[in-house]
């Protein structure tokens, strides 16, 4: 469920900042795994994939990147599991 929240937040950020066209979009959803990625013309990119580790817990990894209002490139790489969300911000 956490990955759905992360996805919703990423999409909200992507579409709230400015209008952008989709350059690339891919999604694959299976009962025990998923993968998606997208890239927008405003330099926002995201990808995420996950597998069902056991009957209740997902192991998820992903990254997203964008250019902040000051023109600085920001990339966040993360994992998520039964212990929480573990991001690493790369500037």
Buried (B, 14 or more C-beta within 10 A) or exposed (E): EBBEEBBEEBEEEBEEBEEBEEEEEEEEEEEEEBBBBBBBEBEBBBBBBBEBEEEEEBBBBBBBBBEEEEEEEEEBBBBBBEEEEEEEEEE
